[in-house]
Amino acid sequence: MKTSVCTVLFALLLSTPAIADPPAETIGHIQTIEGLATIHRDGSTLPGKAGATLLRGDRIRTGKPGALGIVLTDDTTISLGSGSEMTLVDYAFEPKESKFALALQFVKGTLSYISGQIVKLAPDKVQLQTPDATIAVRGTKLLIEIKE
Amino acid sequence: MNNQRPPRAECPSACKPVILLFGLLFGLLLILFTGCARQSIILVPDANGHVGKAEVSTTAGSQTLEKPGDMTRTSGSSKPPSAITTASPEYIASTFREVLAIEPPPAQTFTLMFESGTKLTADSQKIIPDIVSASQRPIAISVSISGHTDATGSDKLNDALSLDRARQIKSLLLQSGVKPELISVSSHGKGNPLIPTPDGVAEPRNRRVVVVVH
């Protein structure tokens, strides 16, 4: 009995940093919002509001009417108009380890994209995807309309 | 004829999936062949007037947007993107009205320089109050502090030093009244230089902490 309790405690001790560190890392925030919007994360739906933190893998949807602006930690800025949807597929901004990734999937609606530091430091690690096309960018702003 | 089953009785359970499947297939075919999702991608100047470059590719070809207002349209992933046209200001204003109105204002960025180690330059010391007032605007939701070094010294040393620099600014900002819940700290070592240099080169402009207020 004693040993098993010890084992559990030891395992907890070992696993805590692993749980606390990578998965829950904030990659950005909702900065501006009007009307309805939702964040879809691991099967649950969260209400979008100003200051809400965003994680890797989040899918973001706006209602009709609804609009919001997102800023990621590398300053990448994405805005969505009504009835729009996008996914933060992948993200890594760790200059110390030279680890960079940015993959965004634009699903529908009207969107604007303003590139941040990742594009400057590692342009090849940036992937923007629409239902039809992939977009390679060099430090710029884009407007995208995706009709259903 | 004897085998004929009584009609209707078994239909709901047996036929529904088939009908559903046909529906799905039809929908898929519709999307594949009509290319109904018409998409437009437009290059525009950013807030500083800077215009970059974007290459739009489908499996059938690609187009490069280079000038402000350059636009290409796609109508299916297996069709090449359209030739470049210029998006009319009216189209941009009407289609992207909501998007452009909701765009977050550009961040306020402050760069604090260090003599060496964690000694802040006198000029940089004077910037602290500006950061505090930026963080107190109602729309401010985050103050991110990143520490940086030049490319002299070992990675380990630089990583530790850049973190020390960032933490020092954090405590300065906390003392000056910035709300702790807004603050985040990261250390970039030599990995995100202002002035890129080869390893071993002393570059004072890279010894810095960047504070970005969103």
Interface residues (C-beta under 8 A of the other chain):
Chain A: T26 H29 Q31 T32 I33 E34 A50 G51 P65 A67 L68 G69 I70 V71 T73 D75 T77 S79 L80 G81 S82 E94 P95 K96 E97 S98 T110 L111 S112 I114 S115 Q117 L121 T130 P131 D132 A133 T134 I135 A136 V137 R138 G139 T140 K141 L142 L143 I144 E145 I146 K147 E148
Chain B: G35 C36 A37 R38 Q39 S40 I41 I42 L43 V44 P45 D46 A47 H50 V51 G52 K53 A54 E55 V56 S57 T58 L65 T74 S75 G76 S77 K79 P81 A87 I92 T95 F96 R97 E98 V99 L100 A101 I102 E103 P104 A107 I139 I141 S142 S144 D159 S162 S184 S186 S187 H188 G189 G191 N192 V212 H214
